[in-house]
Amino acid sequence: MSANSSTSVQIAYLNFITREINRYVTIPTFIFGSIGNILNILVFSRSHIRNNPCSLYFLFGSINNLVSVIVGLITPFLGLYNLDPTQRINILCKLRFYFRFTTITLSTWFILFACIDRYFSTSIDITRRSWSSLRIAKRTVIFASLFGFLFPYTELFYCYSVNRQNVCTYTILTCKMINETVLLIFNSGIPPIIMVVISYLTVQQIKHIHFHSNRDTQLVRILLVQVFVLVLFAIPITSQKVYSYITIFETKSPLRAAIESLIIQICTAASYIYNSTTFYVYSLTSKRFRKEVSQIFACQYWRTNIIHPRQLNTSNPKEILPKIN
């Protein structure tokens, strides 16, 4: 076998693996992610839970995770069967990447805000503790959402379009470089570093105080585990973005391009797995969260199985008096 034939076989095999990862990872991630994030939303939107600022951040983080999973995972799977509309319609191509990048970024921000809130709430300083409030959390959610949708990724409407090969991708390399930079700054690079630092400071504060409720303790535990999982899954995609940024103007062989395409698929799948696993992280971490989920299912059971008494016709004595044999 010649060198060219061997290379062609390797490229074909790498492309096959890339497609199979997309085929068999996408749907399970979509199903478990959608169910998990919907349950998160139901739990954190309960009246006695959402009055906690940290829970409010978890709620809006779950909403953005759900949108991210739906927008990001359905279209690649449809593309395997040439059914992806974002590969044919320009505006859908732009909207897909705009909502995907915006929602994953907002999801990361809300976890960062939750870290900051727990740092303030565990402080021995009264003034600092006052910064952990529902009023501030509501304003933060509104301002962050407006900023996230209006600023970081608006360049995508210019930078992404459907090319002649019916692929939704960036138009020029400069656009890719800008997008990689924005993602590193606002999503996978700087925010996780800040989270780790603040989480460490929060743990140090907790060691010296003893006045927190069991609910606050469990929220801190949930948050710390989620930060760990986020950082764990952010490492591959961040490394890939840095590498892509460094080698963006290099001329790459077809084999190298195929290898990099496979790596991108693996890193992207890892990032989607994080967006899809928060419910399961919460369930494994917090007994109270599991109890809230059980109560949701119990309430739904009683709503669907409750026996409604039949209205008696008082004008008919036979319906009022008991039947005597």
N, C-alpha and C positions, 0 to 999 in steps of 0.2 A: 504494500500500500504506500503510495507517495505521501510526501509531507503535506501537500495541499489537501489530499483526500482525508488524511488523518485529522487535519485541522477542521475541515468541514464537518466531519463526524462529531468532533468535540463540540463545535458550535451548536449543531443540531441537538445534541444531548443536553447541553446547558439550557438551550431555549425550551426544550421539553420539560426539564425540571422546573423552570420558571413558570411555565403555564400550569403545571400540575400543582404547584404550591398555591397559585391563584385559584385553581379549581377546587381543591380539597381543604384549604384553610379558610377561604372567604366565607362560605355558607355557614359552617359551624360557628365561626367568630361572629357573623351577623346575627344568627339565631340567639346564641347565648348572650351576646352583647345587648341586643334589643330587649330581651326579657329582663336581664339584669338591671339595665338602666331604667326601664319602666318601673320595676319594683323599687329601685332607689328613689325615684320621683314620688311614688306613692307613700313611701316611708317618711321621707324628709319633708313632704308637704302636709303631713298631719299637724293639726293645730297646736298640739302640746310639744311638738318637736321643732317646728319652723320658727318659734320665737327665740331660738338660740342662734346667734350670728354665725357660728361655725356650721350649724346645720343648714342655714340659708346658702352658704357658699357650696356645701355639698349638693344641695338641691340644684342649683344652677350649673354646677359642674356636671351633674348627671344629665341635665337637659342638653347641654352642649355635646356631651359624649354620645348621647342617643342620635342627635342630628349628624354628628361626624360619622358614626357607624353606618347610618342609613345612606348618607350621601356618598361616602367613600367606598363602600363595599358592594353595593348593588351593581353599579355600572361596570366595574372590572369583570365581574362574573358574567354579566350580559355580553360583554365584549368577546368572551370566549366563543360565543355562538353568533357573533356579528349582529347583535341586537342592541348594542349600546348607542343610545341617541346622542350622547355627548361626543361621539366620534364622527357625527355627521352634521350636527347643528351647532353653529359657533357660539351662540349665547348660552346654550346648555353646557358647552365645554368650559366657558369662562366661569359660569355660576358654580359648577361642580368644584373646581379648585378653590374658588373664592370661599364657599361655605365650608369646605373641608379644612382649609388652613385657618380660617377665622375661628371655627368652633373648637379645633384642637388647641389653639392658642388660648382662647377664653377658658377652656377647661383647665389648662395648666395655671392660668392666672388665678382662678378661683381656689385652687388648692394652695397656691402661694398666699392668697389673702387669708385663707383659713389658718395657715401656719402663723401669719402675723397676728391674727386675732387670738390664737391660743397663747402666743408669746405675751401679748398684753394681758390676757385674762389670768395668767399664772404669775403675774408680777406682784411683788409685795408693795409696790408703790401705788397708792390710790389713784393718782392722776393717770398713770399708765393703764390701770385696770379700766378706767372710764372710757378708754378708746375701744374697748371690746363691748360694743353695744349694737342692738338691732338697727337703730337709726343709722349709724355709720355703715353697717353692712348693707342696708338697702341702697344707700347713696352710692356706695362703692360698686355694687352690682350694676346699677344704672349707668354710671360714668364709664366703667370698664367695658360694658356691652356697647355703648355708643362709640367709644374710642376704638374698640376692636373691629367693629363693622365699618367704621368710616375711614380709618387711616392705614394700618399696616399693609393690607393686601389689595388695595384698590388698583395697584399697578397690574394686577392679574388680568384686568379687563383689556389691557393693551397687550400684555406679554403672552397670553395664551390664546391659541386659535387652532382650528382643524386644518392640518396641512394637506398636501396633495395625496398623501398615502392614507388619508382618513384616520389620522392619529391626532388626538388632542394633546398638544405639547406647546412648549415655549417657542416664540418666534425667532429670537436671536439669543446668542450666548450671554450677552449683557443682561438680558432679562433673567436668565437662570442664575447668574451671579448675584443679582439684586435679591431674588427670591430666597436663595440659600442664606444670604446674609441676614435678611429679615427673620427667617425661621430660627436661625441660631440666636439672634438677639432676643426675640420675643417669645420663643417657645422652648426649643430643646437644649439651648446652651446656657444662657444666663439664669433663667428662672429656677431650674433644678439646683444650681449652685447656691442661690439665695435660700432656697428651701432647706437645704442641708444645714447651712449655717444657723438659720433661725430655729430649726428643730433641735439642734445641739444646745442652743442657748435656752430653749424652753425646757429641755430635760434637766439642765443645770438648775433652773429656777425651781422646778417641781421637787427636786431633792431637798430643798430647804423650806418647803411650806407644807402645811398639813390641813388646810381649811377647804379643800375643794370637794365638791360633791362627787358621787359615783358616776353621774352622767358626764361631768366635765372630764373625769379621769378616762372614761371610755372613749370620749370624743378625741382626746389627745392620743390615746392608743391607736384608734382608727387612723388618725391623721399621720402618725409616725410610720405606720405600716404602709399607708398609701404613698407617702413620700419615698419610702424605700423602693416600692414597686415601680413608681414613676421613674426614678433615677435609673433603676436597673434596665428598664425598657427604653429609656432615653439614650443610654450609652451607645447602642448600635447605630441608631439613626443619626445621632450627633456626630459620631465618628465618620459615618458615610458622607454627611453633609460637608464636614471639614475636608475630607479627601476629595470630594467632588469639586469643592471650591478651589483647592490647590491645583488640581489637574484639569481645570475647566477648558483651558486653551490648548491642551496637548492633543496631538493627532493619535488616535487609538486604533489598533488593529481590530478586525471583526471578532477575533477570539477574546481580546481584552474587553471589548464592548459587551460581549455575551456574558463574561464573568461578572462584570460590573452590574449588568442588568439583573443577574441572579442575586447578587448581594443586595441591591436596592430592593428587590422583591422581598427578601428575607427580613431586612430592616424595617420595611414598611409594614409587613405582616406583624412584626413584633410591636410596632407602635399601635396598630389596631387592636392587638391583644390587650394592651394596657387599657385602652378606651372601653374594652368589653368586659373587663374582669373586676371593676370596682365593687360591684355588688357582692361578688364572691369573697373579695378581700374583707369587706365590711362584715359579712356573715361569719367568716372564720375568726375575725378579730374580736367582735363584740357580742356578748351574750344578750345585751339589751336590744341590739339591732335585730338579732334573730327573734327575740320576743315580739318586736314590733311587726316583723314580717308575718309571724304566726297569727297575730291579732288581725292583720289585714285579711288573711285567708279565712279566719274564723268569722269575721264580720260579713264577708262575702257569702259564706256558707249559710249563715242565719238569714241573710237577706233573701237568698234564693229558695230557702226551704221553710220559711216561716209559714205557719198555718193562719190564714185570714178567716176570722169567724164570719159565718153567713148572717146577713142581715135578716132579722125576722120581720114578717109582715104582721104588725100589731093589729091590723083590722081583721085578721083571720084568727079566731080563738083556737083553732086546731093547731096553729103553729106555736101558740103560747103554752097551752095546757099539755102536760105529758100524756103520752098514749097509755091507756090502761087496758091490759089484756082481760 
